[in-house]
Amino acid sequence: MEIALSRQSAALLAALLMGVGIGVLYDLLRPLRRRSGALAGGVLDTLFCLASGCAAFAYAMGIGDGRLGVWALAGALLGFLLYLHSLSDWLLPLFTALVDAALRAAAFLKKTLGRALLLTKKGLASVREWAAAPKKPQEEPREPEKRGRKPRRPRRGA
């Protein structure tokens, strides 16, 4: 059973685009890898491999009718290399600037939240002191005086 030439060319174009997408993901993760340690770099590499594998699986299940041929993998590799040697030089500085801006925003947010928590802690401490402050002893309530007749004096001689 043969596949139409137009369908094969569409599948090859999709493989090339998948390779370009994998290249974009690689460039998105590259500035993060440069700023992180060995452990975080390994985690980012693992995420990249998982995402690339998922893209290849989705390609195979969708366009490849359940098969992932060598020509599709070669097309994806070719798309990845074309991206790295053409568009990557222009897009990597943009991605680096985006990561820098996101890290600055995260640092500002962390600093702001820290200040807000400190103010909340101080405010709650004063409330706690107010609630725990010793209260002035209250006088015992007096019984209300009864109005009316005066109490009788005991009789003499009785």
C-alpha positions as CSV (number, residue, x, y, z in Angstrom):
1,M,0.0,0.0,0.0
2,E,1.5,3.3,-1.1
3,I,1.1,6.7,0.4
4,A,0.4,9.7,-1.9
5,L,3.3,11.9,-2.6
6,S,1.5,15.0,-1.3
7,R,0.9,13.3,2.1
8,Q,4.6,12.2,2.3
9,S,5.8,15.8,1.6
10,A,3.3,17.1,4.2
11,A,4.7,14.6,6.7
12,L,8.3,15.6,5.9
13,L,7.4,19.3,6.3
14,A,5.8,18.5,9.7
15,A,8.9,16.6,10.7
16,L,11.0,19.7,9.8
17,L,8.7,21.9,11.8
18,M,8.9,19.6,14.7
19,G,12.7,19.9,14.6
20,V,12.4,23.7,14.5
21,G,10.1,23.6,17.5
22,I,12.5,21.4,19.4
23,G,15.3,23.9,18.6
24,V,13.2,26.7,19.9
25,L,12.6,24.8,23.1
26,Y,16.4,24.1,23.3
27,D,17.1,27.9,23.0
28,L,14.4,28.7,25.6
29,L,16.0,26.4,28.1
30,R,19.6,27.4,27.4
31,P,19.7,30.6,29.4
32,L,18.2,28.8,32.4
33,R,20.8,26.0,32.1
34,R,23.6,28.6,32.1
35,R,22.3,30.2,35.3
36,S,21.6,27.0,37.2
37,G,23.8,24.4,38.9
38,A,24.5,20.9,37.8
39,L,21.4,19.4,39.4
40,A,19.0,21.9,37.9
41,G,20.8,21.6,34.6
42,G,20.2,17.9,34.7
43,V,16.6,18.4,35.5
44,L,16.2,20.8,32.6
45,D,18.0,18.4,30.2
46,T,15.5,15.7,31.4
47,L,12.6,18.0,30.7
48,F,14.0,18.7,27.2
49,C,14.4,15.0,26.4
50,L,10.8,14.3,27.7
51,A,9.3,17.1,25.6
52,S,11.2,16.0,22.5
53,G,10.1,12.4,23.0
54,C,6.5,13.5,23.5
55,A,6.7,15.6,20.3
56,A,8.1,12.6,18.4
57,F,5.4,10.3,19.8
58,A,2.6,12.8,18.9
59,Y,4.1,13.1,15.4
60,A,4.1,9.3,15.0
61,M,0.6,8.8,16.3
62,G,-0.9,11.8,14.3
63,I,0.9,12.2,11.0
64,G,2.9,9.0,10.9
65,D,0.0,6.6,11.3
66,G,1.6,5.0,14.4
67,R,5.0,4.7,12.8
68,L,8.1,6.9,13.2
69,G,10.4,6.2,10.3
70,V,14.1,7.0,10.0
71,W,13.2,9.6,7.4
72,A,11.0,11.4,9.9
73,L,13.7,11.4,12.5
74,A,16.2,12.7,9.9
75,G,13.7,15.4,8.9
76,A,13.4,16.5,12.6
77,L,17.1,16.5,13.0
78,L,17.5,18.6,9.8
79,G,14.9,21.1,11.1
80,F,16.7,21.3,14.5
81,L,20.0,21.9,12.8
82,L,18.6,24.5,10.3
83,Y,17.1,26.4,13.3
84,L,20.3,26.3,15.3
85,H,22.4,27.6,12.4
86,S,20.0,30.2,11.1
87,L,17.5,31.6,13.6
88,S,19.1,30.7,16.9
89,D,21.7,33.5,16.6
90,W,18.9,36.1,16.5
91,L,16.4,34.5,18.9
92,L,18.8,33.4,21.7
93,P,19.5,37.0,22.8
94,L,15.8,37.7,22.9
95,F,15.2,34.5,25.0
96,T,18.0,35.5,27.3
97,A,16.5,39.0,27.8
98,L,13.1,37.4,28.5
99,V,14.7,35.0,31.1
100,D,16.6,37.9,32.7
101,A,13.4,40.0,32.9
102,A,11.5,37.1,34.4
103,L,14.2,36.5,37.0
104,R,14.3,40.2,37.9
105,A,10.5,40.2,38.3
106,A,10.7,37.1,40.5
107,A,13.4,38.7,42.7
108,F,11.2,41.8,43.0
109,L,8.2,39.8,43.9
110,K,10.2,37.8,46.5
111,K,11.5,41.0,48.0
112,T,8.0,42.6,48.1
113,L,6.4,39.5,49.6
114,G,9.2,39.4,52.2
115,R,8.5,43.0,53.2
116,A,4.7,42.4,53.3
117,L,5.3,39.3,55.5
118,L,7.5,41.3,57.8
119,L,5.0,44.0,58.2
120,T,2.3,41.5,58.9
121,K,4.4,39.8,61.5
122,K,5.0,43.1,63.2
123,G,1.4,44.0,63.1
124,L,0.3,40.6,64.5
125,A,2.9,40.9,67.2
126,S,1.4,44.1,68.5
127,V,-2.1,42.5,68.4
128,R,-0.7,39.6,70.3
129,E,0.9,41.9,72.9
130,W,-2.4,43.8,73.3
131,A,-4.4,40.6,73.7
132,A,-1.9,39.2,76.2
133,A,-1.5,42.4,78.2
134,P,-2.5,42.0,81.9
135,K,-5.8,43.5,82.5
136,K,-6.6,45.8,85.4
137,P,-8.4,44.0,88.1
138,Q,-12.0,45.0,88.2
139,E,-13.8,45.8,91.3
140,E,-16.3,43.3,92.4
141,P,-19.8,44.4,91.4
142,R,-21.8,45.8,94.2
143,E,-25.2,44.6,94.9
144,P,-27.6,47.3,94.1
145,E,-29.1,49.0,97.1
146,K,-32.7,48.3,97.8
147,R,-34.8,51.4,98.0
148,G,-37.7,51.6,100.1
149,R,-38.2,51.0,103.8
150,K,-35.2,51.0,106.1
151,P,-34.6,47.8,107.9
152,R,-36.2,47.5,111.3
153,R,-34.3,47.8,114.4
154,P,-34.7,44.9,116.7
155,R,-37.1,45.7,119.6
156,R,-36.0,46.2,123.0
157,G,-36.9,43.6,125.4
158,A,-37.9,41.2,122.9
